[in-house]
Amino acid sequence: MPLYRVSVYASESEADRVREVLKGARLYWYEYSLVFNGETSVAAFEIYAPEEALQDLLPGLYRAIDLRKRENAFYIEKVETGVGASRRVLSRRFLRSVRILRGRPLEEVLDEANDRSSVDLLQALLAAIAGVVALAGIITGSMILLVGAMLLSPILSPIYSAAVGLSFGRLEIAVRGGFSLLILTFLALASSTTAAAIVSVFLPGPDAVLEAARQAYTPHYIDLIIGLALGAAVSLAAVARLNEPLIGVAVAAALIPPLAALGLGLAFLDYELSLGSLAKASANMAGLLAGSTLTFNILRRLL
């Protein structure tokens, strides 16, 4: 079904008439104040409406505002079905009661996902450094170093992009996001494996370190559940503009340490550690992608 975005600009004296028209049409809208030509204040309205609603809406708007005034105007733009219509419905419906989210137009979400779907040199370097820092944290048993590796990791962006692309049928975004995720994952793994190989020359009696890593990174079904929950958090944080850096740290916690443990196992030819950490990282990654994609699909149907 075709969907249209209608932008209306009305002088303060005519803004009440526009509101009455919108209420009569039973439509939701955004409203904010603007200054026309640096002098006159106008009320700006943004409405998303299906094609059949325009038949009643447009005549009412024509009657409500005097288009001969320079500050008065309205524009109509056709938008993609199911995207432009999504505006802040989470906060308007069930989230109105819990007050935890403030939605935003999903065209903006798609644009952001597209921008974040590619890997640049800085992200590549951060992923490699995060792998080395995480390895150092595992070897020394330092939680501070592990947290530092999570803070450095840029792995949230490609997961977010892949989930958005899959949810909204934008395969080019999904493919770029998935490929970027593989690149960052490979760089973190390669850097941790290389660092572990170098450390193996100087690390006497690594058995205790390897045993601790095997116990810490043994796969469990709970890993998939954690991944699903974190994937949902990725989607909610993106739509609601919550604390994305904090979500990014949580996502990195699910992937970077297991990848560093895998690098440690590969360098020391410890197949039990390698297989366990690989399974753990794979379960977390699958859960992240599935949870984020599922949440975006649920939001899409609610919007």
N, C-alpha and C positions, 0 to 999 in steps of 0.2 A: 504494500500500500504506500503510495507516495506520501512523503512527509515534508512539511515546509517550515522554515524558520521565518518568522515575521518580526522585524525590528521596527518599533514605533517610537518617534520622538515628538513629544507634545509639550506645549507651554504649560506653565504651572496652572493657569486658569482652565486649561482643557484636560489636564491629567485625570481629574475625577471622572470625566465623561468616558475616558478610555478605560478606566478601571471598571466602570459599570458595564461597559460593553463586554469586557473579558469575563466578568462575573456572570453576566447573562449567557455567555457562550460556554460557561463551565470549563474554562481553560485555566491552566496554571501558567504563571509567567515569572520572569525575573524583572526586577524594577530597581533602578538606580538613578542618581542625579548626574547631569552633565552641564557644562557651560558652553553655550553656543557663541562663537565668535568673541570669546573672552568677556562677554557682557551679560547675556541673558541666560538664566537658569532654565533648563528643560528637564522633564522626566523622561527617562528612556525605559522602554519596555521590550522584553525579548520573549517571544511566544513560540512554542513548537506545536504545530497542529496538523492533523491529517487533512487530506485534500477536501473531503466533504465538509469539514468544519469551516473552511474558508468561505463557503457560500453564505454563511450567516455572519462570519466575522468581518469580512472586508466591507460590506455595506455599512455595518455599524461603525467601523473605524472611519470611513469616509464622512459619516455624519458627525462623528465625535470631534474631529479636528479640522481646522481650517488650513488646507494645504497652501493657501496663498501666503501665509506667514512663512518667512524664511526659516525659522527655527523648527517648523513642523514638517515631518516627513515620515514615510514608512517604506520599508523595503521587504521584498519577499524573495526567499532563496530556497530552492529545493535541496533537501539534504537526504543522505542515504537512510533508508528505512532501518529502524532499530538502533541507530547510532545517535542521530540528533535528538530523537525523542527521549533520550535517557536522562537528561538534566537532573537535578537533585532529588530523585524520587526516594532514595534510601532515607534521607532525612525527612522526607515528606510523609512516608508511610510508617513502617514498623520502627524505624530508628528515631522517629519523632519522640517516642516514649523513652528510649534509653539514652538519647542525646550523645551518641558516641561518634557519629559520622557526619560529615558535611559533604554531600556529593558534588560532582562537577560534570560538565558535559563530556560525553565519552569521545567526541571528536578530539578533544584535548588529550585524552588518554591515549588514543591511537597515534596522534602526532608525537607524543612523548615516547611511546613505545618504539616508533620508527626511529626517532633520534637516538634512542639508547640501544638499538639492536646491533650496532657495529662496535668493533673493538679498535681503540686507538693505541698508540705506542705507550702512553702513560698507563693505561689499564693493563696492558701486557706486562709492563715492568712491575706494576704493583702485584699482579697475580704471581709472578715469579718470586718476588721478594716475600710475599705472604707464605709461599710454600717453604722457603728456607727458614723463615722465622718460626713457622709451625713445627718444622722438624727440630729446630733448636729447643722449642718448648717440650716436645716429646722426649728428647734425649735427656734434657736436664730436669724434667719433671716440673717445669716452671709454668704455672697457670698464667702468669703475667705475659710471657712470650706468646702463649696460645691466644690470649685475648688480643694482643697486639697484631697477630697474624689475621685475626678475624676483622679487626678494624681496617687493615690495609686492603683486604680483599674487595675487588670490584665486581663480585660474581652475581650480585643482586640484579643488575641491569639486564643481562641477557635472559635470565629466568623470567623476569617481568615481561620482556618483549616477546619471548616465545609464547608465554601464556596468553597475552593479549592477542597475538596473531592467530593462535589456534582457536580462541574463543570467538573471534569475530570474522573468521574465514579469510584473514589476510595472510595468505601462505608465504608471501615474500617476507613479511615481518617475522613470521614464525621461523622460517628457514634461516634468516640472518641471525635471529636471536639464538636459535639452537646451535648454529655454527660458531657463533661467538662464545657460547657457553663451552663448547668443546675445546676451542682454542685456549680459553682461560684455564680450563681444567687441565689440559695437557701441559701448559706452561707451569702451573703450580706443581704438577706431578714431576715434570722433567727437572725443575729446579731442586725440588726436595730429593729426588733420586740422585742427582749429581752431587748435591751437598752431602748426602749420606755416604756416597761412594768415597768422597774425599775424607770424611770423618772416620770412615772405617779403618783407614790407615793408622789413625792416631788414637782410636778408641779401644782401650784395653778391656777385655772381658765384657763384651756387649750383651752377654746372655741375659743379664738382669734387665737391661733396657728393652730387649726384644720381648722378654716374657711380660713385662709391664705393658708394653704396647699391645701384645696379643690379648691380654685380659681387657684392656681399655677399649679395643676396637674390634671386639667379637661381634658379629652381626646378630641382630635380634629383630623380631617382628615389630617391636616398638619403634624402630628406626623409620619404618614406613609411616607409622602413625604420626611421628614427630614431623616427618617431611610433609605430610598432608596438612598438618596444622600450620606449619610455617608457610606453606604455599598459600593457604587461605589468608594468612597475615600479609603476605606480599600484595595480594589483590586488594584487600581492604585498605592497606596503607596507601596504595596508589590512588584509589578512588577518593578516599577521604582526606588525603594529605596529612596522614598521621606522621609519627616519627620514623621516617624512612631510614635514616642512619642506624637507628636501633634495630629495625627489622633486618637491615643488611648485615649487621653483626650476627644476629641469630641465624640467618641463612648461611653465612660463612662458617659458623660453628658446626653446621651439619655437614659441610663438604670439605673445608680446608684441612682440618686435623686428620680425617680419614685418608685424604689424598697424601698427606705428608707421611702417615703411617705406611701407606702403600709404597711410597718411595723408599722408606726405610727397609721394608721387607724385600723389595727388589734389589737394593744395594747389597744386602747381607744374604741374599738368596734364601730368605726365610719364607717358604711357600705358604705355610699356615698363616702367618701374619699378612702376606700379600693377598691371599684369597679372602681372608676375613675382612680386611680393610677395604678391598675392592667391592665386596658384597655390601658392606655398610655404606660406602659412598654411593654405590649404585641405587640402593634402597632409598637413601635420603634424597638423591637427585630425582628419582622417579616420583617420590612422594611430593617433592616441591613442585615439579611441573604439573602433576595431576591435581594437587590441591589448589594451586593457583588458577589453572584452567577451569576446574570445576567451579570455583568461587566466582570467577568472571562470568561464567555461563549462568550461574544463579542470579548474579546481579543484573545481567542483561535481561533476564526474564522478569525481574522485579521492576525494572526501570520502564 
